[in-house]
Amino acid sequence: MSDTPSVAPSSPSQAQLDRFAELFNQSLTLRHFGARMSFPEGRKVVVELPEVQPQHRGGLGASAVNGGVLSALFDFAIGCTPALRDPTRRCATVQLSMSFERPATGNHLRVEAVIDNGGPSTVFASAKLMDAEGRVCARCQGVVRVSSQPWASGESPATN
């Protein structure tokens, strides 16, 4: 078996990726969390938290965003990277490894995730989380399992 990444017979169109993101962004989960996703130029997943809220901040009155929130943003971004190959197939994050480099402060966060390698059923991806000034605050590597089954909705993992 080759270590070369498997490429779908035809990569998804930008319109397909935009539709995937639109449906996901309309979900109750993402609206409640305050995050938005996109697929700029069909080459990466971008997840933004455009308005950091008090509930996103750490404990003890800290101004930094809580590590659990950062973890959720990474899970969301890494977990959606298989859509860059085939947005119709179910997938789930099975492993994340994060490194926190500096406190994530400010009122806007951005995560960018890309596929590093993989095959038809496994994707290895990496991501970086930046503050509003573009400083990298944390990095993540992850593994995502890709199913042969389509999403229940047919277009997106958004169910609510």
Backbone as ProteinMPNN parsed JSONL, in Angstrom:
{"seq_chain_A": "MSDTPSVAPSSPSQAQLDRFAELFNQSLTLRHFGARMSFPEGRKVVVELPEVQPQHRGGLGASAVNGGVLSALFDFAIGCTPALRDPTRRCATVQLSMSFERPATGNHLRVEAVIDNGGPSTVFASAKLMDAEGRVCARCQGVVRVSSQPWASGESPATN", "coords_chain_A": {"N_chain_A": [[0.836, -1.177, 0.0], [0.548, 2.191, -0.806], [2.084, 5.196, 0.515], [1.271, 7.516, -0.493], [-1.024, 10.196, -0.632], [-4.48, 9.575, -1.098], [-6.442, 10.662, -3.749], [-9.572, 11.937, -4.466], [-11.573, 10.834, -7.241], [-12.615, 13.064, -8.577], [-12.008, 16.204, -7.423], [-13.783, 18.057, -4.905], [-15.955, 20.724, -5.888], [-15.627, 24.302, -5.504], [-18.124, 25.337, -5.005], [-19.474, 23.117, -3.88], [-18.004, 22.816, -1.49], [-18.523, 25.307, -0.335], [-21.272, 25.064, 0.092], [-21.363, 22.947, 1.95], [-20.067, 24.234, 4.12], [-21.887, 26.356, 4.508], [-24.243, 25.015, 5.357], [-23.281, 23.79, 7.691], [-22.549, 26.053, 9.168], [-25.043, 27.09, 9.705], [-26.012, 25.428, 11.62], [-27.36, 24.658, 14.854], [-25.478, 24.073, 16.809], [-23.017, 25.329, 15.962], [-23.874, 27.975, 15.747], [-24.549, 28.518, 18.402], [-22.068, 28.204, 19.636], [-20.64, 30.165, 18.349], [-18.837, 30.066, 16.264], [-17.507, 30.04, 12.886], [-17.115, 28.49, 9.715], [-15.073, 27.988, 6.748], [-13.854, 27.314, 3.413], [-11.359, 28.448, 2.065], [-10.347, 28.934, -1.222], [-10.523, 26.224, -1.6], [-8.465, 24.744, -0.459], [-7.856, 24.633, 2.231], [-9.16, 24.392, 5.577], [-10.86, 26.836, 7.304], [-11.593, 28.038, 10.442], [-13.293, 30.323, 12.313], [-13.558, 32.303, 15.223], [-15.234, 34.873, 15.559], [-16.073, 36.715, 17.478], [-14.978, 36.668, 20.475], [-16.369, 35.624, 23.447], [-17.335, 36.258, 26.934], [-17.801, 33.703, 28.107], [-16.057, 32.115, 26.728], [-13.602, 32.596, 27.762], [-10.811, 31.817, 29.979], [-10.647, 30.352, 33.309], [-10.677, 31.838, 36.64], [-10.755, 34.556, 36.142], [-9.128, 35.111, 33.969], [-7.878, 36.57, 30.921], [-7.274, 35.146, 28.702], [-8.328, 32.806, 26.184], [-10.1, 29.88, 27.025], [-8.559, 26.664, 27.264], [-10.125, 24.429, 26.609], [-11.955, 25.492, 24.812], [-10.222, 26.181, 22.752], [-9.417, 23.608, 22.062], [-11.848, 22.583, 21.096], [-12.19, 24.2, 18.818], [-9.985, 23.368, 17.306], [-10.673, 20.64, 16.969], [-12.967, 20.87, 15.429], [-11.944, 22.138, 13.081], [-9.814, 20.375, 12.189], [-11.322, 18.039, 12.033], [-12.971, 18.545, 9.862], [-11.345, 18.525, 7.638], [-11.334, 16.257, 5.815], [-13.394, 16.901, 4.063], [-12.256, 18.434, 2.136], [-11.444, 16.647, 0.279], [-13.664, 14.952, -0.175], [-16.701, 16.022, 0.395], [-19.038, 14.662, 0.922], [-18.828, 12.38, 2.458], [-19.057, 10.723, 5.613], [-17.201, 11.505, 8.576], [-14.891, 11.417, 11.341], [-13.091, 12.807, 14.016], [-10.359, 11.153, 15.413], [-8.073, 11.422, 16.864], [-6.234, 13.933, 18.544], [-3.524, 16.148, 18.966], [-2.234, 18.667, 20.791], [-0.38, 21.717, 21.051], [0.227, 24.322, 23.136], [1.334, 27.517, 22.709], [1.354, 30.211, 23.407], [-0.671, 32.471, 25.351], [-3.97, 32.696, 24.128], [-5.346, 35.508, 23.375], [-7.432, 38.467, 23.12], [-10.116, 39.426, 20.855], [-10.785, 37.918, 18.666], [-10.341, 34.868, 16.995], [-8.595, 32.588, 14.854], [-8.452, 29.577, 13.099], [-6.518, 27.559, 11.006], [-6.535, 24.77, 8.98], [-5.0, 21.994, 7.351], [-4.658, 19.217, 5.079], [-2.219, 16.825, 5.641], [-1.41, 14.273, 4.881], [-2.484, 10.944, 3.974], [-4.972, 8.393, 3.312], [-7.653, 6.614, 1.65], [-9.357, 6.125, 3.845], [-8.344, 7.344, 6.08], [-7.204, 10.421, 7.351], [-4.505, 12.561, 7.857], [-3.905, 15.48, 9.501], [-2.989, 18.954, 10.032], [-2.997, 21.915, 12.078], [-3.132, 25.432, 12.844], [-3.599, 27.906, 15.339], [-4.491, 31.233, 15.491], [-4.227, 34.555, 16.874], [-5.952, 37.765, 16.799], [-3.979, 39.426, 15.802], [-2.559, 37.826, 14.163], [-0.661, 36.218, 15.317], [0.703, 33.061, 16.047], [-0.761, 31.006, 18.367], [-1.267, 28.439, 19.183], [-0.791, 25.01, 18.161], [-1.775, 22.095, 16.285], [-2.015, 18.608, 15.65], [-3.748, 16.048, 13.963], [-5.808, 13.095, 13.547], [-8.154, 11.784, 11.34], [-10.883, 9.727, 10.814], [-12.354, 8.41, 7.944], [-15.41, 7.595, 6.604], [-17.138, 5.263, 4.431], [-19.723, 5.817, 4.139], [-22.357, 8.138, 3.381], [-23.129, 11.484, 4.66], [-25.859, 11.825, 6.918], [-27.647, 13.857, 6.242], [-27.002, 14.132, 3.638], [-25.538, 16.247, 2.61], [-23.984, 17.511, 4.531], [-22.473, 17.402, 7.827], [-24.101, 18.701, 9.583], [-26.762, 18.513, 11.768], [-28.623, 19.722, 13.34]], "CA_chain_A": [[0.0, 0.0, 0.0], [1.344, 3.406, -0.959], [1.915, 6.271, 1.486], [0.814, 8.681, -1.226], [-2.413, 10.497, -0.326], [-5.479, 9.223, -2.082], [-7.186, 11.805, -4.239], [-10.863, 11.555, -5.013], [-11.565, 10.89, -8.7], [-12.765, 14.481, -8.909], [-12.027, 16.984, -6.198], [-15.03, 18.809, -4.795], [-15.941, 22.086, -6.414], [-15.735, 25.332, -4.47], [-19.548, 25.444, -4.682], [-19.79, 22.031, -2.948], [-17.407, 23.152, -0.201], [-19.261, 26.446, 0.216], [-22.573, 24.549, 0.557], [-21.034, 22.204, 3.171], [-19.819, 25.231, 5.161], [-23.131, 27.092, 4.756], [-25.128, 24.182, 6.178], [-22.664, 23.621, 9.007], [-22.625, 27.335, 9.861], [-26.423, 27.312, 10.117], [-26.386, 24.484, 12.669], [-27.538, 25.188, 16.201], [-24.208, 23.911, 17.531], [-22.064, 26.385, 15.61], [-24.43, 29.289, 16.091], [-24.429, 28.658, 19.851], [-20.648, 28.338, 19.96], [-20.186, 31.426, 17.774], [-17.784, 29.822, 15.278], [-17.863, 29.963, 11.464], [-16.099, 27.79, 8.921], [-15.025, 28.219, 5.31], [-12.831, 26.567, 2.684], [-10.773, 29.376, 1.094], [-9.681, 28.383, -2.398], [-10.625, 24.769, -1.602], [-7.194, 24.12, -0.073], [-7.72, 24.542, 3.672], [-10.347, 24.665, 6.379], [-10.683, 27.965, 8.209], [-12.623, 28.183, 11.463], [-13.081, 31.585, 13.011], [-14.38, 32.725, 16.355], [-15.11, 36.304, 15.283], [-16.356, 37.509, 18.668], [-14.726, 35.916, 21.701], [-17.317, 36.022, 24.492], [-16.852, 35.963, 28.292], [-17.851, 32.269, 28.38], [-14.922, 31.487, 26.05], [-12.379, 32.915, 28.5], [-10.374, 30.875, 30.997], [-11.11, 30.555, 34.681], [-9.968, 32.738, 37.546], [-10.728, 35.908, 35.612], [-8.094, 35.255, 32.937], [-8.342, 37.126, 29.652], [-6.983, 34.17, 27.645], [-9.407, 31.867, 25.851], [-9.965, 28.596, 27.708], [-7.987, 25.586, 26.463], [-11.2, 23.577, 26.093], [-12.489, 26.175, 23.638], [-9.212, 25.998, 21.694], [-9.516, 22.207, 21.658], [-13.055, 22.442, 20.273], [-11.922, 24.822, 17.523], [-9.09, 22.461, 16.581], [-11.431, 19.444, 16.606], [-13.845, 21.267, 14.34], [-11.158, 22.381, 11.862], [-9.159, 19.126, 11.766], [-12.375, 17.079, 11.693], [-13.59, 18.879, 8.573], [-10.399, 18.472, 6.521], [-11.669, 15.311, 4.748], [-14.298, 17.519, 3.088], [-11.427, 18.95, 1.041], [-11.361, 15.554, -0.7], [-15.013, 14.479, -0.482], [-17.57, 16.551, 1.435], [-20.244, 13.861, 1.101], [-18.577, 11.211, 3.308], [-18.97, 10.907, 7.059], [-15.863, 11.417, 9.139], [-14.829, 11.721, 12.764], [-11.758, 12.955, 14.58], [-10.025, 10.046, 16.321], [-6.906, 11.774, 17.683], [-5.723, 15.306, 18.472], [-2.367, 16.454, 19.802], [-2.137, 20.125, 20.764], [0.703, 22.417, 21.733], [-0.132, 25.708, 23.411], [2.584, 28.268, 22.647], [1.176, 31.498, 24.072], [-2.099, 32.662, 25.635], [-4.8, 33.194, 23.028], [-6.104, 36.629, 23.923], [-8.076, 39.291, 22.104], [-11.538, 39.185, 20.603], [-10.979, 37.181, 17.409], [-9.403, 33.762, 16.793], [-8.683, 31.944, 13.538], [-7.758, 28.304, 12.948], [-6.348, 27.098, 9.63], [-6.174, 23.349, 8.965], [-4.701, 21.424, 6.036], [-4.352, 17.792, 5.04], [-0.794, 16.547, 5.478], [-1.22, 12.972, 4.248], [-3.586, 10.043, 4.258], [-5.482, 7.492, 2.299], [-9.099, 6.715, 1.453], [-10.137, 6.04, 5.083], [-7.671, 8.056, 7.162], [-6.579, 11.687, 6.984], [-3.618, 13.169, 8.843], [-4.011, 16.913, 9.258], [-2.382, 19.844, 11.018], [-3.671, 23.21, 12.164], [-2.558, 26.447, 13.725], [-4.577, 28.845, 15.853], [-3.883, 32.57, 15.549], [-5.015, 35.624, 17.466], [-6.345, 38.811, 15.841], [-2.784, 40.018, 15.211], [-1.928, 36.819, 13.319], [0.358, 35.46, 16.059], [0.337, 31.672, 16.32], [-0.902, 30.762, 19.807], [-1.307, 26.997, 19.426], [-0.719, 24.145, 16.975], [-2.441, 20.811, 16.505], [-1.978, 17.552, 14.641], [-4.868, 15.162, 14.223], [-6.136, 11.989, 12.659], [-9.584, 11.728, 11.098], [-11.356, 8.502, 10.147], [-13.313, 8.727, 6.895], [-16.301, 6.474, 6.34], [-17.638, 5.145, 3.057], [-21.132, 6.21, 4.179], [-22.607, 9.576, 3.246], [-23.756, 12.157, 5.794], [-27.296, 11.554, 7.005], [-28.352, 14.909, 5.503], [-26.597, 14.068, 2.247], [-24.673, 17.349, 2.209], [-23.187, 18.092, 5.605], [-22.679, 16.767, 9.135], [-25.039, 19.495, 10.378], [-28.005, 17.783, 12.01], [-29.571, 20.511, 14.144]], "C_chain_A": [[0.883, 1.242, 0.0], [1.073, 4.401, 0.16], [1.423, 7.546, 0.82], [-0.649, 8.94, -0.903], [-3.334, 10.097, -1.463], [-6.243, 10.473, -2.476], [-8.485, 11.299, -4.832], [-10.809, 11.679, -6.529], [-11.762, 12.315, -9.211], [-12.866, 15.232, -7.595], [-13.327, 17.763, -6.127], [-14.873, 20.218, -5.371], [-16.004, 23.071, -5.246], [-17.197, 25.492, -4.056], [-19.969, 24.346, -3.701], [-19.242, 22.342, -1.553], [-18.139, 24.317, 0.458], [-20.616, 26.001, 0.762], [-22.398, 23.778, 1.866], [-20.872, 23.19, 4.329], [-21.096, 25.991, 5.515], [-24.061, 26.291, 5.665], [-24.583, 24.011, 7.589], [-22.774, 24.92, 9.812], [-24.03, 27.665, 10.344], [-26.834, 26.406, 11.275], [-26.489, 25.176, 14.023], [-26.233, 25.145, 16.986], [-23.246, 25.052, 17.215], [-22.595, 27.772, 15.927], [-24.292, 29.535, 17.586], [-22.981, 28.912, 20.257], [-20.084, 29.666, 19.45], [-19.112, 31.282, 16.714], [-18.368, 29.766, 13.866], [-16.749, 29.248, 10.722], [-16.189, 28.184, 7.461], [-13.88, 27.387, 4.726], [-12.194, 27.494, 1.64], [-9.999, 28.642, 0.003], [-9.674, 26.854, -2.421], [-9.386, 24.038, -1.148], [-6.998, 23.977, 1.423], [-9.07, 24.779, 4.316], [-10.002, 25.848, 7.277], [-11.88, 27.995, 9.151], [-12.301, 29.457, 12.219], [-14.065, 31.73, 14.165], [-14.308, 34.251, 16.306], [-15.352, 37.209, 16.484], [-16.175, 36.638, 19.905], [-15.616, 36.491, 22.793], [-16.757, 35.692, 25.873], [-16.83, 34.467, 28.61], [-16.733, 31.493, 27.694], [-13.619, 31.66, 26.834], [-12.075, 31.858, 29.547], [-10.909, 31.229, 32.372], [-10.279, 31.575, 35.425], [-9.823, 34.144, 36.979], [-9.689, 36.148, 34.539], [-8.687, 35.829, 31.659], [-8.1, 36.163, 28.49], [-8.196, 33.262, 27.421], [-9.079, 30.519, 26.478], [-9.437, 27.517, 26.758], [-9.021, 24.63, 25.901], [-11.842, 24.17, 24.856], [-11.517, 26.02, 22.474], [-9.262, 24.574, 21.155], [-10.72, 21.987, 20.747], [-12.845, 23.044, 18.89], [-11.006, 23.943, 16.672], [-9.847, 21.216, 16.107], [-12.327, 19.738, 15.403], [-13.061, 21.413, 13.032], [-10.519, 21.1, 11.324], [-10.21, 18.122, 11.291], [-13.051, 17.336, 10.369], [-12.62, 18.81, 7.393], [-10.751, 17.421, 5.465], [-12.633, 15.871, 3.71], [-13.526, 18.11, 1.919], [-11.244, 17.904, -0.058], [-12.744, 15.097, -1.141], [-15.958, 14.941, 0.619], [-18.821, 15.718, 1.687], [-20.062, 12.713, 2.097], [-18.476, 11.576, 4.785], [-17.524, 10.781, 7.514], [-15.922, 11.801, 10.614], [-13.375, 11.819, 13.201], [-11.507, 11.806, 15.545], [-8.821, 10.358, 17.199], [-6.552, 13.226, 17.45], [-4.524, 15.422, 19.398], [-2.107, 17.948, 19.672], [-0.93, 20.619, 21.528], [0.272, 23.864, 21.895], [1.156, 26.502, 23.553], [2.526, 29.609, 23.359], [-0.313, 31.646, 24.378], [-2.817, 33.227, 24.407], [-5.708, 34.268, 23.61], [-6.735, 37.418, 22.779], [-9.501, 38.85, 21.868], [-11.822, 38.429, 19.314], [-9.911, 36.096, 17.3], [-9.658, 33.131, 15.435], [-7.857, 30.667, 13.568], [-7.701, 27.977, 11.46], [-5.847, 25.672, 9.677], [-5.978, 22.873, 7.533], [-4.479, 19.917, 6.179], [-2.856, 17.643, 4.801], [-0.56, 15.275, 4.672], [-2.465, 12.138, 4.506], [-3.953, 9.179, 3.083], [-6.987, 7.619, 2.216], [-9.906, 6.696, 2.758], [-9.507, 6.756, 6.272], [-7.016, 9.317, 6.617], [-5.733, 12.155, 8.154], [-3.588, 14.655, 8.514], [-3.288, 17.699, 10.338], [-3.092, 21.187, 10.958], [-2.88, 24.15, 13.049], [-3.674, 27.406, 14.103], [-3.885, 30.186, 16.052], [-4.823, 33.558, 16.219], [-5.298, 36.689, 16.402], [-5.152, 39.469, 15.165], [-2.036, 39.031, 14.319], [-0.827, 36.03, 14.004], [-0.149, 34.048, 16.317], [0.36, 31.467, 17.831], [-0.866, 29.277, 20.137], [-1.244, 26.269, 18.086], [-1.352, 22.801, 17.324], [-2.16, 19.877, 15.328], [-3.133, 16.611, 14.984], [-5.018, 14.094, 13.178], [-7.654, 11.93, 12.559], [-9.903, 10.455, 10.33], [-12.44, 8.902, 9.168], [-14.11, 7.468, 6.573], [-16.658, 6.412, 4.857], [-19.096, 5.587, 2.983], [-21.287, 7.719, 4.026], [-23.182, 10.153, 4.542], [-25.255, 11.877, 5.766], [-28.098, 12.597, 6.21], [-28.058, 14.858, 4.011], [-25.609, 15.131, 1.834], [-23.696, 17.805, 3.276], [-23.416, 17.313, 6.899], [-23.668, 17.529, 10.009], [-26.359, 18.755, 10.526], [-29.022, 18.589, 12.797], [-29.603, 21.95, 13.685]], "O_chain_A": [[1.862, 1.312, 0.743], [-0.035, 4.45, 0.695], [1.183, 8.547, 1.494], [-1.448, 8.003, -0.899], [-3.006, 10.262, -2.638], [-6.645, 11.255, -1.614], [-8.495, 10.344, -5.609], [-10.088, 12.527, -7.056], [-11.127, 12.715, -10.187], [-13.715, 14.926, -6.757], [-13.913, 18.096, -7.157], [-13.793, 20.807, -5.336], [-16.389, 22.706, -4.135], [-17.484, 25.752, -2.887], [-20.742, 24.613, -2.781], [-19.936, 22.153, -0.554], [-18.35, 24.315, 1.671], [-21.061, 26.511, 1.791], [-23.197, 23.936, 2.789], [-21.465, 23.008, 5.392], [-21.361, 26.243, 6.69], [-24.603, 26.828, 6.631], [-25.33, 24.08, 8.564], [-23.061, 24.884, 11.009], [-24.194, 28.435, 11.29], [-27.903, 26.599, 11.854], [-25.79, 26.153, 14.295], [-25.921, 26.068, 17.738], [-22.714, 25.676, 18.133], [-21.834, 28.649, 16.336], [-23.955, 30.645, 17.999], [-22.709, 29.742, 21.124], [-19.163, 30.225, 20.045], [-18.527, 32.282, 16.299], [-19.552, 29.487, 13.673], [-15.574, 29.389, 11.064], [-17.226, 28.649, 6.988], [-13.055, 26.835, 5.455], [-12.462, 27.343, 0.448], [-9.112, 27.835, 0.282], [-8.909, 26.25, -3.172], [-9.243, 22.843, -1.408], [-6.081, 23.282, 1.86], [-9.998, 25.294, 3.692], [-8.962, 25.85, 7.936], [-13.031, 27.981, 8.715], [-11.185, 29.646, 12.703], [-15.228, 31.334, 14.082], [-13.435, 34.856, 16.928], [-14.886, 38.348, 16.505], [-17.104, 35.953, 20.333], [-15.618, 37.699, 23.033], [-15.8, 34.924, 25.978], [-15.93, 34.005, 29.313], [-16.483, 30.337, 28.037], [-12.646, 30.947, 26.59], [-12.954, 31.099, 29.955], [-11.538, 32.269, 32.567], [-9.302, 32.108, 34.9], [-8.866, 34.848, 37.303], [-9.396, 37.302, 34.227], [-9.857, 35.601, 31.351], [-8.662, 36.344, 27.41], [-8.974, 32.99, 28.336], [-7.932, 30.074, 26.465], [-9.823, 27.466, 25.59], [-8.82, 24.072, 24.823], [-12.233, 23.438, 23.946], [-11.931, 25.76, 21.344], [-9.163, 24.353, 19.948], [-10.62, 21.284, 19.741], [-13.275, 22.464, 17.892], [-11.22, 23.791, 15.47], [-9.678, 20.788, 14.965], [-12.421, 18.933, 14.476], [-13.463, 20.877, 11.999], [-10.664, 20.778, 10.144], [-10.021, 17.442, 10.282], [-13.653, 16.424, 9.801], [-13.035, 19.017, 6.253], [-10.487, 17.666, 4.287], [-12.685, 15.369, 2.587], [-14.076, 18.271, 0.829], [-10.924, 18.246, -1.196], [-12.982, 14.878, -2.329], [-16.015, 14.315, 1.678], [-19.596, 16.041, 2.588], [-21.051, 12.129, 2.539], [-17.892, 12.594, 5.155], [-16.729, 10.051, 6.921], [-16.878, 12.426, 11.072], [-12.537, 11.011, 12.801], [-12.346, 11.515, 16.398], [-8.564, 9.647, 18.171], [-6.562, 13.706, 16.316], [-4.517, 14.854, 20.491], [-1.8, 18.442, 18.587], [-0.512, 20.023, 22.52], [-0.015, 24.55, 20.914], [1.98, 26.202, 24.416], [3.543, 30.091, 23.86], [-1.138, 31.006, 23.726], [-2.312, 34.13, 23.74], [-6.712, 33.967, 24.256], [-6.582, 37.064, 21.61], [-10.031, 38.005, 22.59], [-12.978, 38.312, 18.908], [-8.724, 36.363, 17.489], [-10.78, 33.135, 14.929], [-6.706, 30.669, 14.006], [-8.695, 28.098, 10.745], [-4.848, 25.384, 10.336], [-6.693, 23.289, 6.621], [-4.156, 19.419, 7.257], [-2.294, 18.246, 3.887], [0.374, 15.203, 3.873], [-3.391, 12.585, 5.183], [-3.338, 9.226, 2.018], [-7.549, 8.619, 2.662], [-11.03, 7.198, 2.784], [-10.084, 6.771, 7.359], [-6.363, 9.298, 5.573], [-6.183, 12.15, 9.3], [-3.283, 15.042, 7.387], [-3.009, 17.182, 11.42], [-3.697, 21.553, 9.95], [-2.077, 23.732, 13.883], [-4.573, 27.687, 13.309], [-2.837, 30.272, 16.692], [-6.045, 33.425, 16.148], [-4.923, 36.527, 15.241], [-5.289, 40.015, 14.07], [-0.984, 39.368, 13.776], [-0.127, 35.254, 13.354], [-1.285, 33.856, 16.75], [1.368, 31.722, 18.49], [-0.48, 28.893, 21.242], [-1.586, 26.815, 17.037], [-1.452, 22.424, 18.491], [-2.081, 20.303, 14.176], [-3.452, 16.408, 16.155], [-4.45, 14.162, 12.088], [-8.355, 12.016, 13.567], [-9.268, 10.148, 9.321], [-13.349, 9.652, 9.52], [-13.541, 6.411, 6.303], [-16.497, 7.389, 4.126], [-19.649, 5.719, 1.891], [-20.442, 8.486, 4.489], [-23.658, 9.417, 5.406], [-25.841, 11.713, 4.696], [-29.103, 12.264, 5.582], [-28.771, 15.462, 3.211], [-24.909, 14.972, 0.834], [-22.681, 18.424, 2.959], [-24.436, 16.641, 7.049], [-24.037, 17.043, 11.078], [-27.001, 18.41, 9.533], [-30.177, 18.177, 12.911], [-30.341, 22.761, 14.244]]}, "name": "protein", "num_of_chains": 1, "seq": "MSDTPSVAPSSPSQAQLDRFAELFNQSLTLRHFGARMSFPEGRKVVVELPEVQPQHRGGLGASAVNGGVLSALFDFAIGCTPALRDPTRRCATVQLSMSFERPATGNHLRVEAVIDNGGPSTVFASAKLMDAEGRVCARCQGVVRVSSQPWASGESPATN"}
